[in-house]
Amino acid sequence: MTQADALQQATKRLDRALGQLEGFLREVFAEQEGGVSIAALKEQVRFLTEERDRLLHDLDVERNRARRLAAANDEVSDRLEAVVSTIKELMPASPG
């Protein structure tokens, strides 16, 4: 294959690729039915950003709740341990 043939084939491949890219971009940015407009994409990004922010807030709330529950669990465990210890001290030793 000569250099001219290789250049011609490369040019054809480039033309095909550009055609495919143009078609894709027309489809993505078309304002007609079935297409996606830039405004619609921006709205989708805005919606997803708001949803992410809500989910992050909910996650923070649940993490705080989990911390409070863990602290309450520790306190209850300490109290139960103290009660069991007191009961053991008050029980008379049973002959074995």
C-alpha positions as a printed Julia matrix, in Angstrom:
96×3 Matrix{Float64}:
   0.0     0.0     0.0
   1.36    3.35   -0.95
   1.52    6.35    1.31
  -1.23    8.02   -0.73
  -3.51    4.97   -0.29
  -2.85    4.88    3.45
  -3.6     8.59    3.7
  -6.8     8.16    1.72
  -7.98    5.29    3.94
  -7.13    7.27    7.08
  -9.1    10.23    5.7
 -12.12    7.99    5.04
 -11.93    6.56    8.56
 -11.69   10.08    9.98
 -14.7    11.18    7.89
 -16.74    8.19    9.14
 -15.74    8.88   12.74
 -16.67   12.55   12.4
 -19.99   11.58   10.86
 -20.72    9.25   13.75
 -19.72   11.93   16.24
 -21.93   14.51   14.53
 -24.86   12.1    14.58
 -24.31   11.33   18.24
 -24.08   15.02   19.13
 -27.24   15.8    17.14
 -29.05   13.05   19.02
 -27.8    14.19   22.41
 -28.47   17.87   21.92
 -31.6    17.71   19.78
 -34.5    19.76   21.09
 -37.03   17.58   19.31
 -39.12   14.78   20.75
 -37.04   11.83   21.82
 -33.87   13.89   21.95
 -32.19   15.33   24.99
 -31.71   19.06   25.22
 -28.97   20.84   27.12
 -31.65   22.32   29.38
 -32.97   18.84   30.13
 -29.47   17.61   30.92
 -28.9    20.6    33.22
 -32.22   19.91   34.94
 -31.24   16.27   35.4
 -27.9    17.3    36.93
 -29.7    19.76   39.23
 -32.18   17.09   40.31
 -29.44   14.54   40.95
 -27.4    17.09   42.9
 -30.39   17.94   45.1
 -31.1    14.23   45.6
 -27.46   13.62   46.55
 -27.6    16.49   49.04
 -30.8    15.09   50.59
 -29.25   11.66   50.84
 -26.1    13.08   52.47
 -28.27   14.9    55.0
 -30.24   11.72   55.73
 -27.0     9.81   56.1
 -25.7    12.36   58.61
 -28.96   12.14   60.57
 -28.76    8.34   60.67
 -25.09    8.38   61.67
 -25.93   10.7    64.55
 -28.82    8.45   65.53
 -26.52    5.42   65.44
 -24.01    7.24   67.69
 -26.77    8.12   70.17
 -28.03    4.53   70.16
 -24.52    3.2    70.71
 -24.04    5.61   73.63
 -27.4     4.59   75.1
 -26.49    0.93   74.66
 -23.19    1.47   76.49
 -24.97    3.27   79.33
 -27.6     0.53   79.68
 -24.91   -2.15   79.61
 -22.99   -0.34   82.37
 -26.15   -0.01   84.48
 -27.06   -3.68   83.98
 -23.56   -4.69   84.94
 -23.84   -2.62   88.14
 -27.25   -4.17   88.96
 -25.96   -7.71   88.42
 -22.96   -6.93   90.6
 -25.19   -5.52   93.37
 -27.53   -8.53   93.22
 -24.56  -10.89   93.5
 -23.34   -8.99   96.56
 -26.79   -9.11   98.21
 -27.46  -12.79   97.57
 -26.46  -15.04  100.38
 -23.96  -17.63   99.46
 -25.81  -20.85   98.89
 -24.24  -24.0   100.22
 -23.09  -25.98   97.41
